[in-house]
Amino acid sequence: MIKKTFVWLLVTFFLTTVSLAEAQQPARIPRIGFVSNRVSPTPATPDLFVDAFWQGLRKLDYVEGKNVLVDRRYSEGKDDLIPSFVAELIQLKVDVIVSGTIRGIRAAKQATKTIPIVMITTVDPVAAGLVDSLAHPGGNITGLTRLTRELSGKRLELLKEVVPRISRVGVLWNPSGLTTDTSFTSYEAAARAFKVQLQSIELQAPNPNFESAFRSATKGRVNAIIAGSGAVTISYRKTIAELALKNRMPSMCERSDFVEAGCLMSYSADEAESYRRAAIYVDKILKGRTPADLPVEQPMKFELVFNLKTANQIGITIPQWPLMKADRVIR
């Protein structure tokens, strides 16, 4: 009897010790891997859209270094680096990968079938083969699509409203990028409808020659430009704005931060809102939801933005009706 009691006490002591040891171990802090093709932000050159993602996390009570860890990777327009960045994040055993670049999303999809991926993308994710459907993504990818290409016709229409005299429009894009099938061609149907000729102004990564591109546009009698939203143009949006101003060309852009850099106008989904909402997806996944069960979200809010200072510098008066429709006017 004494022996049985001793054994029972020994087992109880062992189990209690193990339970206390486990209770004393700190809880594992979740880890987010973030991949971007943008330039690494600094206090002098912040990235307002990416900042919106971190703001969204803070609003959900995530504090970096306290209850969440973040590993950031910025390719600064050098897309060839992105697959290696994704591989590094997988080695770090991140709990979720977040990317706003198609190269990053595809690299992550190819590299892992288990780590959840939250995308913020300009492409149709179903047509691109990223998910099975918007309602039922399947696999390990979900997130948001901004319908950038679907808005191409509306951009050309707005540009024509603001500058009715335009007859030839140059499209700045990178034909060697991953959106070669749509970046230029998405404007062709609208160009025919509005009797506008398009000129392809090609930029070659990783060292695009913008001076040469604008000389080509001038030589081709282009009287307005559309700046696409690829990695190359995003990284050089200030250069594009300055050259458009120098050549007195009205510029329609696919992102509002180009207008903040000095371009004339933009029409797009509210990108900052997309990044803020991406934080909600991350929160749900970290709390146990699977990407396959989280429908891909389409934008509900769109922005028309004008830069009146630029309009004055190139000698354009923006008609009252487009100005009344504007969501923001930079003066």
KALINHU-V963146 format. One record per residue. N is the residue number from 1. RES is the residue in one letter. PHI is phi as a letter, one per 40 degrees, with the letter a starting at -180 (999 if undefined). OMEGA is omega as a letter, one per 20 degrees, with the letter a starting at -180 (* if undefined). Layout:
n	res	phi	omega
N	RES	PHI	OMEGA
N	RES	PHI	OMEGA
This chain:
n	res	phi	omega
1	M	999	r
2	I	c	a
3	K	c	r
4	K	c	r
5	T	c	r
6	F	c	r
7	V	c	a
8	W	c	r
9	L	c	a
10	L	c	r
11	V	c	r
12	T	c	r
13	F	c	a
14	F	c	a
15	L	c	r
16	T	c	r
17	T	c	r
18	V	c	a
19	S	c	r
20	L	c	a
21	A	c	r
22	E	c	a
23	A	c	a
24	Q	c	r
25	Q	c	a
26	P	c	r
27	A	c	r
28	R	c	r
29	I	c	r
30	P	c	a
31	R	b	r
32	I	b	r
33	G	b	a
34	F	b	a
35	V	b	a
36	S	b	r
37	N	c	a
38	R	c	r
39	V	c	r
40	S	d	a
41	P	c	r
42	T	b	r
43	P	d	r
44	A	c	a
45	T	b	a
46	P	c	r
47	D	b	a
48	L	c	a
49	F	c	r
50	V	c	r
51	D	d	a
52	A	c	r
53	F	c	r
54	W	c	r
55	Q	c	r
56	G	c	r
57	L	c	a
58	R	c	r
59	K	c	r
60	L	c	r
61	D	g	r
62	Y	c	r
63	V	b	a
64	E	c	a
65	G	g	a
66	K	b	r
67	N	b	r
68	V	a	r
69	L	b	a
70	V	b	r
71	D	b	a
72	R	b	r
73	R	b	r
74	Y	b	a
75	S	c	r
76	E	f	r
77	G	g	a
78	K	c	a
79	D	c	a
80	D	c	a
81	L	c	a
82	I	c	r
83	P	d	r
84	S	c	r
85	F	c	r
86	V	c	r
87	A	c	r
88	E	c	a
89	L	c	r
90	I	c	r
91	Q	c	r
92	L	c	r
93	K	f	r
94	V	c	a
95	D	c	r
96	V	a	r
97	I	b	r
98	V	b	r
99	S	a	r
100	G	b	r
101	T	b	a
102	I	c	r
103	R	c	r
104	G	c	a
105	I	c	a
106	R	c	r
107	A	c	r
108	A	c	r
109	K	c	a
110	Q	c	a
111	A	c	a
112	T	a	r
113	K	b	a
114	T	b	a
115	I	c	r
116	P	c	a
117	I	b	r
118	V	b	a
119	M	b	r
120	I	b	a
121	T	b	r
122	T	c	a
123	V	c	r
124	D	c	a
125	P	c	r
126	V	c	r
127	A	c	a
128	A	c	r
129	G	g	a
130	L	c	a
131	V	b	r
132	D	c	r
133	S	a	r
134	L	c	a
135	A	c	a
136	H	b	a
137	P	d	a
138	G	g	r
139	G	g	a
140	N	b	a
141	I	b	r
142	T	a	r
143	G	h	a
144	L	b	r
145	T	b	a
146	R	b	r
147	L	f	a
148	T	d	a
149	R	c	a
150	E	c	a
151	L	c	a
152	S	d	a
153	G	c	r
154	K	c	r
155	R	c	a
156	L	c	r
157	E	c	a
158	L	c	r
159	L	c	r
160	K	c	r
161	E	c	a
162	V	c	a
163	V	b	a
164	P	d	a
165	R	c	a
166	I	c	r
167	S	b	a
168	R	b	a
169	V	b	r
170	G	c	r
171	V	b	r
172	L	c	a
173	W	a	a
174	N	b	a
175	P	c	r
176	S	c	r
177	G	c	a
178	L	c	a
179	T	b	a
180	T	c	a
181	D	c	a
182	T	b	a
183	S	d	r
184	F	c	a
185	T	c	a
186	S	c	r
187	Y	c	a
188	E	c	a
189	A	c	r
190	A	c	r
191	A	c	r
192	R	c	a
193	A	c	a
194	F	c	r
195	K	f	r
196	V	b	r
197	Q	c	r
198	L	b	r
199	Q	b	r
200	S	c	r
201	I	b	a
202	E	c	r
203	L	b	a
204	Q	b	r
205	A	c	j
206	P	c	a
207	N	b	a
208	P	c	r
209	N	b	a
210	F	c	r
211	E	d	r
212	S	c	a
213	A	c	a
214	F	c	r
215	R	c	r
216	S	c	r
217	A	c	r
218	T	c	r
219	K	c	r
220	G	c	r
221	R	g	r
222	V	c	r
223	N	b	r
224	A	a	r
225	I	b	r
226	I	b	r
227	A	c	r
228	G	c	a
229	S	b	r
230	G	c	a
231	A	d	a
232	V	c	a
233	T	c	r
234	I	c	a
235	S	c	a
236	Y	b	a
237	R	c	r
238	K	c	r
239	T	c	r
240	I	c	a
241	A	c	a
242	E	c	a
243	L	c	r
244	A	c	r
245	L	c	r
246	K	d	a
247	N	c	r
248	R	f	r
249	M	b	r
250	P	c	a
251	S	b	r
252	M	b	a
253	C	b	a
254	E	c	a
255	R	a	a
256	S	c	a
257	D	c	r
258	F	c	r
259	V	c	r
260	E	c	r
261	A	c	r
262	G	h	r
263	C	c	a
264	L	c	a
265	M	a	r
266	S	a	r
267	Y	a	a
268	S	a	r
269	A	c	r
270	D	c	a
271	E	c	r
272	A	c	r
273	E	c	r
274	S	c	r
275	Y	c	r
276	R	c	a
277	R	c	r
278	A	d	r
279	A	c	r
280	I	c	r
281	Y	c	r
282	V	d	a
283	D	d	a
284	K	c	a
285	I	c	r
286	L	c	r
287	K	c	r
288	G	h	r
289	R	c	r
290	T	b	a
291	P	d	a
292	A	d	a
293	D	c	a
294	L	b	a
295	P	d	r
296	V	c	a
297	E	c	r
298	Q	b	a
299	P	c	r
300	M	b	a
301	K	b	r
302	F	b	a
303	E	b	r
304	L	b	a
305	V	b	r
306	F	b	r
307	N	b	a
308	L	c	r
309	K	c	r
310	T	c	r
311	A	d	r
312	N	c	a
313	Q	c	r
314	I	b	r
315	G	g	r
316	I	b	r
317	T	b	a
318	I	c	a
319	P	d	a
320	Q	c	a
321	W	c	r
322	P	c	r
323	L	c	r
324	M	c	a
325	K	c	a
326	A	c	r
327	D	c	r
328	R	a	r
329	V	b	r
330	I	c	a
331	R	b	*
